[in-house]
Each structure stands twice: as C-alpha cells, then as structure tokens.
Amino acid sequence: MVRNGGALRLTRQELKLNYTIITRQQVYSTDVAKKTHYVQAAVMRAGLLNGSRAATRAKSCYSTTLLRPRGARSLATVTTKSSHDYNPDIESRTPPYPKLLKRLHEVRRLLGSARQLTLAEKILYSHLDNPEESLLSNTDNGLNIRGNANLKLKPDRVAMQDASAQMALLQFMTCNLPSTAVPASIHCDHMIVGERGADVDLPESIKGNKEVFDFLESAAKKYGIEFWPPGAGIIHQTVLENYAAPGLMMLGTDSHTPNAGGLGAIAIGVGGADAVDALVDAPWELKAPKVLGVRLEGQLSGWSSPKDVILHLAGKLTVRGGTGFIIEYHGPGVDSLSCTGMATICNMGAEVGATTSLFPFSVRHIPYLESTHRSSIALQAQTIASTPSLQNLLRADQGAQYDELITIDLSTLEPHINGPFTPDLSTPVSKFAEAVKTNNWPQTVSAGLIGSCTNSSYQDMARSEDLVKQASAAGLRPAIDFFVTPGSEQIRATLDRDQTLSTFEEAGGIVLANACGPCIGQWKRTDGVSKGDNNAIFTSYNRNFRGRNDGNPETMNFLASPEIVTAMSYAGSTTFNPLTDSITTPTGTQFRFSPPTGAELPPSGFEVGNPDFLPTSGAPSPSTPVVVSPTSDRLAILEPFDPFPDHNLTGLRVLYKVQGKCTTDTISAAGPWLKYKGHLPNISANTLIGAVNAATGEVNVAYDVDGSSSSIPELAQKWKDQGLEWLVVAEHNYGEGSAREHAALQPRYLGGRVILAKSLARIHETNLKKQGVVPLTFENEKDYDLMDACDEVETVGLYEMLKSGGEGSVSLKVKKKDGTEVEIKTKHTMSNDQCGFILAGSALNLLAKMKRS
C-alpha cells in the first residue's frame, strides 16, 4: 500500500489481486471456453472463498455477462460474430450529396449567386425543408437571415446516448410509427461506472443496468435503430469513427454532439423532443445562428495541442460568448490540425454556449475517413470540395462575412489550464503556479484522468504514452492515481495491439471502460478522498462544474490536454510546469520531460476489436416487443401533459429565486440519478437540488408561504398536489451545460409553467418550449431584485401572444407578501411553431395530434 494525502490506498498490483478477476485481454476474448477457464483460475488464484461477497459477485457478474453461450444472447449483449462478417451500411452513413447540392442550387437562386455564404450557412440551408419559407420570411426578403429567420431543417441522422435515449424513445413511442424516418443510433456509454478498471467495472455496470439496456436494445431492434452496446465506446468518438462526414447534418441528444464538426459536419446537441422531430420526419426548427469566424494561422508545436485552442478560446468568449453563434474555423492553420484534433476543438464549443462548431473539408480528413473504412465518402467529399465556389458545399465562399472574427496564431499558442468550477477560467501554463498561490488552490494533485469524448483519440493516447515512456525510463511512476479512458472499442483494441495500454498499466495507470465514466459523475473514488475534502484533479475532460465528477463540491477539476494531465500526474503538484520544471528521480537526478510526440493515425491501421461490441442492424423488426416492466422503478411510460388553459395564467407562485450559476447539472443532477432517466416521477425528486437560495444562500432549501422549509422538489410536489402552478426566477445563462431535457421535463412534471431569467442557454430554452414551459427574460435585469420566493404572479398578454403566434409582449403582475404590486416587463423568443407547442401542452402533444390527423 502507499499513502496518498494521509490516506492509505491499494496499489494497482493489489487492486489486480483483490478485484480483477479477468485481465483486459481475457475480457475482450471471444472464446467462451477460454473465458470459463479464466474465471475459474482467477477465482482460485485470488483465494476467493465460496460464499464470500467477492466470490459471489465474481461468479454472478462474469457468468451472466461474459460466459453466456453464443446461442443464449440476452438483450444487453451483442451476438458474437466475426469482425470479417461486419459490413456496415456505408450508403446509409453517406450524406445525401446529390440532394444537398440540388438544394444549395435552389438557395443560390433565392438569395442571388453573388451572395457569399459561410460554410455553416451552406450546410444548414442545404438541409432546409422549404428554403423559400425559411429564408425569405421576416428577413427583409433574405437580407437579414442570421438571428432572424426560423430555419425549418431536415437532419440526415440522429444519435442518442443511453441516458437521454430512454426519454427520447419513450416520447417517440407515443407517435405509434413503425420505424424512424432517418438513420439513428443508440450508444450505451453514460451508465458505466469508472472505479477499478474496465475488466471489473463493465460487467458490473451491465448487470446493474440490464433493465435499461434491454429496453434500449429492444426498442432499437423494433424501430430500426443501430444499437451500440455497453463497452462499444463513447457516443462522440463512435460517431466520429462511423457516422460523421463532411456536409452531414446530425442531431444528437448530448451537448457535445458538435464533436462531429471536426469532420466537417453540422452536428447539434438537442433534447429528446427535438430528436423526435427528426425521427418522425417533422421539420426541426432553429433560429438562424450568427456565425463567429475563428481564423487559425501558423501551426502547433511542442507541448501545444488542439485542446489548447479551445481552452484559450473559452477564456476569451466565456461560457455565454458563443450563445446564438455557430463557430466556424478557417484559415491556413486548419490543414495543420489532425481530424481528431479538430473534433476536440468542436467538442468543447459547447462550453461557450455555441449552437455548434465546424471545420471545412481538409486534406487531413481524407486519411481519417480512409482509415475508418469510408473511402467512398472521402472520394465524394474531395470531389465536391474541389468544385467552384457556387457548387462547393464543403468550404465557405471567398470573402464570406462573419458576424465576429477572432484570429489565433497556433505557432505562439501556449498550453492552457482551465478551472476550477467553470470551463472558461483560462490560465496559460506559465502563469498557473502563480494563480494557484494567489487563489489558494490546493498545491497537490489527487488524481489525473485522461480520455473522455473530448480527448480519447489514438493521437491523444500516443502523445501521452510518449511522456509515460520518458518518465518510466527515468525510473518514475505517477505520484497519484492515473486513469485512462479509451474512447471506443476500436481505439482500445488498437492501443492494446500497439502495447500502449500495457505502457500505461505497467506505469501504474488504471484503464477504465470505453465509456464516459468519471467525466459525467460515474466515478467511485477509492483514494480516500471523501465528500467535503478540498482537493484538485487534472482531467482532459470538457466540463468541470462543481461536484460534477465525484459528487464532491470541494473537488477542483482543472481541464487541460492529455499531455499536460499526464505530466502533472507524475509531478503530483499543481505548481509544476511541465515545460520548464524538473522532477527528482529515485536516484536523485533531475528529470525534465521533452515535448510529447505521437502518430496521428495508427501505422498498422485500426483494429476492429471484439466483434461483440459491433452494432446491431438498422433494419426495423416491427414484431419485436419493447421491454418495459409495469413495476419498474427505472422506466415509466409517459403520460401527456395538459394543454395550456384558454386564458392567462393566474395564481402562479415563485417556487425559488436562484442565485448565481444554475446549470443543467444544478437543475437535474447526474451521477447516481442517471439510473432514473427513463422514469420521470422518480428523477423529478432531484429537481433543482443544486440551486442556491438567493434570499438565504442555502442550497436546496425552499420556504413555503407559512415559513416552513423543505427541499425544492418536496415543495414543488406539495404545490402540485395542491393544484398550485409555479415559476422560477434566475440569473444569467440559466440552463447552461448539457443537453439533458430532464431539466425541462422535471419542472414541467412538477407544475412549473414559467422560467424567468436574466438570460437562458440555447439548448435549455428550446427544451423548455418543447415541454410546454414558457421561457421569459427580464426586459430590465435589475427587476430581478424586485422578486422573491412565494410572490404571487399573474401573466399579462401571455395567452394573447401565444394565440397570435409570437406577436405581442408579455408582462407579469407580481403581488408581494405585504400586498404591494409591481409590474415586471419581459422579453420572449417564441416562434409561431413554438407557440403551438405551449398551447398543446408540449411539442409531443402537437406532433401526435398532427400525425393522427
């Protein structure tokens, strides 16, 4: 054992002896006889006594998830097949280029051939259901489209992760359609806990979530959705390897869907109700974004990585600076970046609130597409990208104008570290030690974690491996727990073949499952750090809100590139600068890292890996029953919400006045609550539990009119039972963070009708409208100070505005506890279609009504 921060923890070797029943190579073996032998031998070696908890867990876990005979497949696993038999339907994964080029021609005719379009505009407008209606309505006949037009779009594809797919499918099922209208996929990555390593964590997570995985796979089979089972990989890495393509438009039920923009796709994170629009072939509506151009010059070198581009940009824009924008990268520096590096940059565009981010077609896309078995797409994209500007769907027009323009010189870009508690607090590595001391941040690091959907490519891992080899050669081992998360089975298998994973493990690293794990709160710490302990971790993740990773509000997560995180894991000190500082080796010599290097793509190509992790067919099977137990506490069939009354809202009460940041994590916490994603009544018990009371500073403490206190969800449920509807008052960027629509569904379920804030995050504002909740913002932000919890509120003009399709203003008549009244003027962004959602009770109600008629 070794001591870490005063606490004893097991070494990797001891963990392996006590907990790891089968090695990683054995877990991923497809030989059932060998697996049986491995389990028996491992149990004997570990000295596990019959009847002990460890023995019971080992036998049960591995016999039910790994040793199942091929003919006895359950819904939570994938039928064993040879990787040579896997022939993905490349045609369904190819953007409809002829259709898109034809639509682009129509757009040119409407707007004039002299109109210079950005890349984002070309791809978006080429996916319009009716270009004339979208581009020429309320836009001065097409002169002012950005920020004004309501674009009605027809996406090419939908991708869903397991936590959000549950509610998306439950909503889709109410439409009673035989199959999805567009290709779709489900990726089981969010519900796998990271703790002791993939070989233990994956089987236990499969066993613990079998009911949900059974439901997802049965629904996928019935409706013709490709199902990637648990262990196959993180949604965004898997999408990049299989579905993303230049010119594609995709919706994904996860805020980091823009990752696919690294391969030239318009990929937008949405809630489940938005995904259902695409799944049933209804136009999906988006307020035409403005376009922020980021010109890249020079090229990266040394320690600087693509992650540093977005860490630097986040510091410039802040978490609200990209709201209402698509970030479009261009310039001579683009072709110096790898495809996966571009994806990293686009992934974290979500942290500045951008609608999405994307890169133009690049010469670096060609080898990536070819290495991931999509040569035909590469050829088509290359042909289109080489055509004259009028027909070129994959590059911006020469001279296209951006609403804002930022230039970044890659040659002078320094590595950055962002945090804690917010992804936009950006500090160059050369100034970080000073910031640690100035802000009194912890000077020791408790854990280092690399991987996640943001940074788990072959190149990321290869560059980190280079640093590990340097340190190992000097006799060094990580000073802290060091976790590695491969992004997909393809990446894992390739790293395994190339002995990269062995390098990490021999150095003491713990290889976690191909899943989100600690990045989204699925992390059980075993290092002695308890809730309330002040500590610092370094991760290559994308988001670092308070309490997000381990449920401990005092854990400070500092975001950096995998290379910086790896180096910091060896130093164990937050004041260490890998570019200039040295570490003392066991022999007393001074060791300094050299800048990391690593191949962009594996020299021997990618490995398919275990074929059991390949997806099911996308062909629908209408006779397949969808598995939902009526007694389940994990899944519940949805009941439609009531429609809006035929008058203004009266008798509303302010449930809570929120102080400061209120993210979707605040409104609907993840971590242990993920298991209730498919059960709206159960997950509603976490509504707003992270919110700070503006009057008292307390967290999750609400007060009723009589002064009695309770948790926020308890008071909301109490008022619901009494027939009282309510609203929430909040500050800036309400709903910042992930795309989780539960942050809108839960308040609606508990009786919430209005959210009144200084400003709202884009995805969350849309989610609220889809679920029948009215999002309003203060016309005068100072009026926030005039409102308090338990104020009585009556809407003025709201019903009339909804009936007129968004025309007119809305104000609130607020009655205070002392009997005085104040009028609060508000602003709204309701479109005609969105007014229909509110009046019907939800977008799903309206959609079902339209399908019936």
N, C-alpha and C positions, 0 to 999 in steps of 0.2 A: 504494500500500500504506500501511497505518497500523500503528503499533506498539501492541501490547496486552500490558502486563505484561512488556515486554522482548522479546516475540516478534513477528515480522512476520506479518501476516495479510492476505489479499486483501480488498479492499472488495467490497461487493455488486455493484458495476458490473463489477469484474474477474472475479468469480465467474461473472457472467452471460456475459461474453465467452468465458471459458475453458471453462465447463462446461455452461451452459444451452443446449441445442440447440434446444428449442422453448419458447416462452413458455407461461405457465399457460393463457391463453385458447386457445392453439392445441392444447395437450394435451387440453383438455376439448371441443374441437370434434368434431362427428360427421361432418364432411365429409372422406371419405378422400382425395379428390383434393387438397384444400387441405393436408391433413397431409403428403402426399407432397411437395408444393411447399415447405412449411415446412421439412421435413427437409433437402431439397437446398439450399435457400437458406441455412439456418442453418449447414450444414457449410461452404459456400463462404465465408460471412461470417466464420466463426471461423478460417478458414485452416487447417482440419484436413487434413493431407496423407494421401493414400491409403496405407494400410498402417500408419499410426500407431495406437497403442493407443487414443487418444481417438476417432479416426475409426471404428475397428473397433467400439468399444463403442457409439458413437452409432448407427451403421448397424444393428448387430445388435439393440440394445435397442429402438430405435423401429420397426424393420421388423417385429419379431416381436410386439410388444405393442401398437403403436398404428396401424400401417398395414395390419393384416390385413383382407382383403376381408370384406364382411359375410357372405358365404356360407361363409367358411372359419374359422368360430369354433372356438377351442380351449377346453378346459375351464377355463382360467384367465381367461377373459374372459366378458362377458355379451353376448348377442345384441343388436345395435343395434336400438332401437325408439324410436318417438316417445313423448315423455312424455305426450302426449294419449292414447296407447293403454294407458297403465299404469292399471289399475283394481284396486287392492289389494282383497283379500277382507276387507272390514270385518267381516263376520259372524264369521269365524274369529278376528278380533282383538278381538271384544267379549266381555267376561266373561259367563259363563252366569248372568245375573242372576236369572231365574226359579228356577233350580236352587239358587242360593246363598240366596235369600230363603226357599225352602222348607226348606232345611237349617237356617237360622237359627231358623226357627219350631220345628223339632224340638229344637234346642239349648235354646231358651227353655222348652220343655215339660219337658225333662230337669232343668234347673237351677232352674226356677221363674221366673215372669215378673217377680218382684221383684228378681231378681239383676241388678245393674248391671255391665255389661260395658264394657271399654275397646274402642276401635276395633280394636286389634290382635287382641283375643280374638274379636271378631265375625267378622273376615275369616278368621282361622285356623280357628275352629270351624266356619265355614260350608263349609270345604273338607275336613272330616273324612270319611273313608271310612265309619266306623261311630261316630257320636257317642257312643252309649251305652258301647261298649267303651273308647274313648279317655278319656272324661270321668269315668267312674264307677269305673274300676279304679285301685286304690292311691291314691285321692284323698279318702278319708273320704266316699265317696259324693258326690263332686263339690264338697266344701267347700274342698279344698286342691289345686287343679289346677296352679297355677303352680309350676314347679320340681319337680313330682312326676309328672304324667301323661306318658305316652308317646303323643304325638299321631300317629296314622296318617293322613296327608294325601294328597289327590289334587290336585296342582297343575294349573293351567289351561294352562300353557305352559312351554317350555324355551328358553333362549337360550345359545349357545355361541360363544366366540371361537376363532379359528383355532388358537392354540397348544394350548388344552385340548380343543377339539373332536376332535382327532386321536385321543386316547386314549379319549374318550367314545364315539366312533363305533366304534373297534376293539373296545371292550367290548360295545357294542350289537350289533355284527355277530355275535358269538358266540351270541346268542339266537335267530338264524335266524327273525326275524319279517319280514313283507313291508313294513311301514311303521311309523311311530311312532304311538303311541296318542293323543298330544296334539300340537297345533301346535308347531313348533320352528323355529329359525332358526340359521344359522351366519354369523358376521361376521369377515371377514378384516382384522384391524386390528393384530395383535401382531407380525407378521413383516415389517413395513415399516420400514426403517432411515431415520432422520432425519439428514441431513448437509448437503446443498447446496440443498435445496428440492424441492417436490413434482414439478416438471417433470423432474427427473433421478432422484430417489430412488424414486419409484413404479415407473417402468418397470424399473429395475434390480432392485428387490425382487421384482417379479412374475417376472422372468426367473430370479432366483436361487432362488425358492421354487416354481417351476412344478409340480414333482412333488407337493408337498404340496397346493397349490391344486387340482390336477387330482383328487387323491384326495378332497378335501373336497367338491368340486362333484359328482363322480360319485356319491359316497355320498348327498349331499343329493338328487340327482335320483332315485336308486333308491328312497329311503325317504320321499320327500315332505317334505323339509325346505327351507324358503326359504333361498337362498344369496345373501348379500350379498358381492360380490367385493371384492378389494383396491382401496382407493380410495373405497369407498362410505361409510366412516365408522367411528368408534369404536363398539363394541358398545353402550355405555350411552347415548350420545347418540342412536344409531339406534333403540334400544328405546324411549326416551322419546318420540321423534317418531312411532313407528309401532305399538308394542305395549303400552306401559304404559297402564293405565286404572284408575280408582277401583274398588277391590274385587277386582282381579285378584290371583291368587297365581301367582307365577312362580319357577322355579329357574333360576339362571344359573351357568355354570362359570367364574365370576370373582368375586373377593371384593367387588368394587364394584357388584355386581348391585343392592344396595339403592338405587342411584341412582333406580330407578323408583318408590321410595316418595315421591318428590316429586310424583307424580301419583296418590297415594293407593293404591298397590299394595303388597301384601306380596311383596317380591322378595328372595330369599335366595341368597347365594353358596354353592355346593357343589362337591364334586369330581365327576369324570365318572361314578363308580359311582352316586352319588346321582341324577345326571341320568338315568341309565339306568333307575332305578326308575320315574320319571315317563314316560319314553319307551316303556316296556313295560306301562304301566298297573298297576304294582305300587304299593301304598301306600308313601309316603315317611315315614320316622319322624323325629320331632323331639321332644326333651324340651321340655315346655311351658315357654316362656320366662317369666321375670318381666317386668314392664312398668315401665320408667322413664319417668315423665312429665316433659316439659320444657315449661313454660308460658312462652309468649312474650307480652310486653307491650310497648306503645309501637310505634314504627316506626323503621326505619333512616333515616339521613340523612347527607349529606355524603360522607365517604370510606368510611364503614362499608358493608359488603356482606354478603350471606348467608354467604359464605365465613368471615367473622369470627365468625359464630355457632358454627360447628363448631370453628374453631381455638380459640376461647375454651373451648368445652365439653370439647375434648380435653385441655386443660390442667387442667381440674377433675377429669375422670374417670380420666385416664392410659390407657395402652394396654390395661389389663386391666379398667378400671372398668365397661365395658359387657358383659363376658362373662356370658352367660346371660340377657341382657335384650333386649327389643325397646324401642327408643327411640321414644316416641310424642309428637309435638309437638302442642300445643293452645294455646288462649288467644286473646285478642283481637289479638295481633300476627301471627297466621298469615295473615290476609287482606291484610296489608300487603306480603307477600312475593310475588315472581313465581313462577310454576310452575317455571321452570328454576333459580331461586334455592333453592327447596325441594329440588330434586333435588341440587344441590351439597351441601346440608347432609346429606341422607341418604347420599349417596355416601361421605362421609368418616366416617360412623358405623362403617365397617369398621375405622378406625384406633383405636377404643376397644374393639374386640372384640365389638360388639353383633351379635346374630343378624340384625337388620335395623332399619331406621328408617322411619317413615312419617308423613305428614301427613293430616289429614282432608280430605274434599272441600271445596274452597274456590271462591269466586267467580272466583279467578284461574285456576282450571283450565279454565273454560269457553272463554275466548278462545284458550287454547293448543290445546285439543282442536279447536276450530273451525278454527284457522289451519293445523292439521296434518291437515285433511280427515277429521275424526272427529266431525262434528256430531251424528250419531245417538247416539254414545256419550255425548257431553256431555248430550244431552237425557235419556237414560235415567238417567244418574248424578244429574242435577239433580232429577229426579222422585223417585228413591229417597231422596236426601239431605233432601228436604223432608217426608218422611213422619214420623209419630210415632215415638218412640224405639224401640218394640218391633220395628218393621219397618225401621228405619233402619240399613242395613248400613254406611253410609259416615261415620258420626260416632259418637263414644263416647256412652254413656248419661250423662245428667246425674247427677253425683255418683259416677261410676266412680272406684274407688280404685286408686292406683298404689303399687307397692312402694317406690318412691323418687320424690321430686319435686324438681325444680330449676326455679327461675324466672330468666329472663333478660330484662332491660329493654333492648329494642332501641334505645331512644332515647338511652341512655347508653353503648352498646357502642362500644368503641374498636377500630380496626383492630389485628389481631394478626399476629405473625410467629412461626412455629413451627419449631424445629430448633436445631442440626443433628442429624442421625443418628437422630432419633426424632420422630414427628409430635405428641407430647404435651408437648414442651418449649415452652410457650406464653409469649410476651412481648408486652405491649402496645407498639405502635409508639413511644409516647412514652418508653418505657424501653429501647428496643432499642439505641440508641447506647451507653448505659451498659453494657448486657450485653456488647456487642462488646468493649469495652475491658476489662471485668472478666474475661472468659473468654479474652481474647487471640485472638478470632476474626479472620479477615482483614478489613482495613478497605477493601479494594477488591472490587468485584463483577466476576466474569469473564464471566458470561453471564446473560441474562434470558430466561425461556421462559414463554409464556402459552398456554393451551389445555388439552388433555387431557380425559379423560372427566369430570373434575370441573368444569371451568370453560371450556367452549367454546361457550356459547350465543350467540345473537345479542346479547343484552343485555350479556354479558361483553365481547364484542368491541366493541360500540358505546361502552361506557364507556371502554375502553382507547383506542379511536380518538379520543375527545374529548381525552384527555390528549396524544396524539401531535399532534393539530392545534394544541393550545395551544403545545406546545414548538416545532413547526415554524414557527408564526407568529412566534416569538421568535428564530428562526434557529438552533435547537438540533437536534442529531441524537443518537441513542443513543450513549452513551460506550462501549458494549460490544456484543457480538453479541446480537441480539434476535430470537428465534424465535417464530413464531405458528403454532399448530396448530388449524385449524378442526375441529369435532367430527364433521361429516358433510358429504356432498356437498350436501345441502340448505342447510346453513349456509354452506358455501364459495361456492356459486353465488349465494346471496342477498347475501353480503358482497361478492362480485365485482360484482354488478349495482349495489349501492349505493355502490361505489367505496371501501369500507372497506379491502379488501385493497390497493388502489392507495395508499391513505394510508400503510399500514404499509410497503409496499415502497419508496415514494418517500422515506420517512424512513430507509431502510436495513435494514428488517426482512426476514427470510427466512421465507417462507411454506412450511411443511412440508406433507406429505401428510395427508389426512384419516385419521389413524391414531395409534396410541399413541406410537410413536417414542421420544424421549428419556425419557418418563415411566417406561418399563419397561426401560430399558437399551439400547434400539435407537437409539443416538446415536453417531455417529462425529464426534468433535470435530475441528475444523480451525483452532482458535485458538492452537495451540502449547502447550496445557496437556497435560502428559504424566502418566502414571501415577506417583503419588508426590508430585506437585506440590500443595501446600496452596493451596486456592482456595475461593471462595464463589460459589454461583449462587443466584439467586432464581427460583422457579417457582410457578405456580398449580396445581401437581400435588397429589396426596393423600398420597404416601408418600415418605419421604426416608431410608431405611436406608442405612447406609454402603456406598458403591460401587454403589448401585442404578442410577444414571442413566448413568454413563460408565465404570463399571468401576474408577474411581479411588477407593480407600478414603479419600483425603485431600480429596475434593471435599465441601464442606459445602453441602447443599441446604436453603435456608430457604424454607418454604412460606408463601405469602401470597395475597391476592386478585390477580386480573389487574391491577387498577388500581394496587396497591402495587408489583407487579413491574414494570409499565411505567414508573412514576415512578422506581424505583430504577435502571432501565436507563439513564435519562438522566443520573442523578447519578453512577453508577458507584461509589458509596461505600456501604458497609453502615451508616455512621453517619448517613446522610441521613434526615431525617424529612420526608416529602412534605407533611405538614400544616402545618409551620411553617418549613421551611428554604427557602433560595433557591439557584438555580444561576446562575453568571455566564455571560452570553451572549457570543458572539464580539465584540460591540460594547462589552463591558464593563459592560452594565447587569445588574441583578439580576432574575431571573425566578422567580416563585413560581407553582406550579400552583394553579388553582381546583379545588374539588371536582368530580369527574367526573359527567357525566350521560350518559344513553343510553336509547334506546327499549327497552321490554320485548320487543316484537314488531316485526317489520319493517312499516312503514306500508303498503308495497305488497304485503304478503304474502310467503310463502316461494316461492323458485324451486325447481323440481324438480332442475335441473341436468342433467348429462349422463345421458341415459337408459341408457347402457351400464352405469351403476352401480346400476341398479334390481335388485331381487332376482329370482331365478328363481321359477317356480311352486312352490307347495306340494303339488302333486299327485304321488303316487308313480308311478314308472316301473319296475316290477319287472324288466323285461328289461335295464335299464342295468347294465353290468358296473362293479364298483368297481375303480378303478385302483390296484393295489399291485404294484410290481415285486418279484419274489422276491430280487433282488440289491440292493435299495435299502439305503442307509445312513441314510435319513430315516424310513422306515416299516417296521414289522415286525408281522406278525400275532401276537396274544397267545397264549401258552400258559397254561393254568390252573395256579394254584398248588396245591401239595399240601395235602390236608386236615390238620387238627390230629391229632396222634397220640392213641391211646386211653389216654393216661397223662399225668402231669405232665411238664413239660419238665425235662430234666436235661442237665448238661454245657454249659449256656449260658456264654458269656464276655462280660464287659463290653468292647465294642469301643472305647468312647470315653466319657470323662466330660467333659461340656461345661461350660464356664464362661461365665456371663453370658447375654446375649440370644442366642437361637437361633431365627431366623425361617425361614419357608419359603424365603426367598432364601438363607439360610445352608445349608439342607438340600439345596435343588435350585436352584442359581443360574440366572438368566435370561440376558439378553444373548445372547452367541454360542451358548449352549446351547439356545436356543429351537428351533433347526433340528432338534434330535433329539427333540422332544416326542412324535413318533409312533414312536420306536424305543427301547424300554425298555432293551435291553442297552447301547446307546451312551450314552444320557443318564445311566445309572447311574454312569458314570465321574466325575460331578461331585458325588456324594453326600457331603454334609456338608463340602464343601471350604472353607466359610467358618467352621467351628466352631473355637472356641478350646479348647485342651487345658487342663483345669483343673489339671493337675499341673505343666505347664511354661510355660504362657502362649503356646505356639506355635500357629499357625493351620494346620490340615490336616496335622498331624504326629502319627501314631499309632505306638505301640510294641507289638510282639509280646511274647509271654512270654519269649523269649530276648533281649529288649532291642533287637532290630533295629528300625529305623524305616522308615516308608513313609507315603504319603498314606493318608487314611482309606479312600477307595474301594478302593485297592490291597489294604489289609489285609482289608477286608470280602470282596473277591473271593477272596483267598488262603484265608481261613477257609471260605468257601463251597465252594471246590474241595476242601478237606479234610473237608467234611461237618460243620463246626462252625457252630452257630447262635449268635446273639449278641443283646445288648441294648445300649441307650444310656441313660446316666444324665445328667439335665439339670436345669436350674434352672427359674425361673418362666416361664410363658406360652410353653412350648415349642411351636413351630409358628405363632407369631404372623405375621400378614401375609396374603398372598394365599391363594386357594382351591386352589392348584395341588396336585393329588392326587399328582403325581410325588414329592412329599416323603414320601408314604407308600408309593407303589409301589416306589420305588427301594430303600429299606431292605428291603422285603419280598422283592424280587427277589434281593438280595444275601445273604439269610439272616437278616435281622432278625426277631425274634419278639416282643420286648417293648420298649416305651419307658417308662422310669421317670423321672418328673419331679416337681418341686415343684408345678407346675400346668401345664395344657395349654390351648392356644387351641381354641375350639369347633370350627371347621371342620376343623382338622387332627386333632383327637381322633376326629371322625366318620370322616374319611378313613382313619385308621389301622385302625379297626374294619372298615370296608368291605373293606380289603385283607388282612385276617387278622392284623394286628399288634395285640397286646394293649396298650392304654394304661393305665398304673397311675400313681398319685401316692403320694408318701410320706405315711404317717399322721402321722409326726413329721418335719418338714422338716429337722431337724438330722441325721437319718440320712443325708442326702446326703453329709455329711463322712466317713461310715464306709465309703464305697465307692470303689473305684479301678479304673482300666483293668486288664483281664486277670483280674479276680476271677472265680472260677467260681461259677455261680448255679444253684440248683435251685428250681423253683416248688413251693409247698406250698398245696394247696387250689384251684389254678387250674383243673385239669381238672374237679374236682367242681363248682366254681362255674359253669363253662360248661355242664355237663350238666344242672344244676338251673335253667338259665335266668336266672342272675344272682344267685341266692341264695348267701350264704356269703362268707367273707373269703378273701383271698389274702395270703400272706407269702412272703418269699424267704429261702432258706438260702444265705448267702454264705460261700464259702471263700476266705480271703485267701492271699496268696503265702507267708506264714510258716506256713500250716497252721491258723491260728485260724479260728473260725467265728463269724459274727454273724447274727442274725435281723432282717430288715427287714419291718416291718408296712406294708401298703399299703392304698390305697382304690381303688375302681373305680366306674364308672358304667354297667356293662354291662346292657342290657335283654335280655329273652328273645330277641327277634329278632336282636340284635347278637351274642349268644352263638352263635346259629345261623350267622352269618357266619364267626366264628372257627373253629368246628368244621368247617365245609365247606371252609375254606381261604381263602374270600373271599365277599363278598356276591354276586358274579357267579356263582361256582360254585353257590351255593344257588339263585339265581334261574334259572339254566339247568336245574338239576335239577327245579325246580318246574314250569317250562314244559314239560319233556319228559314229566313225569307228568300 
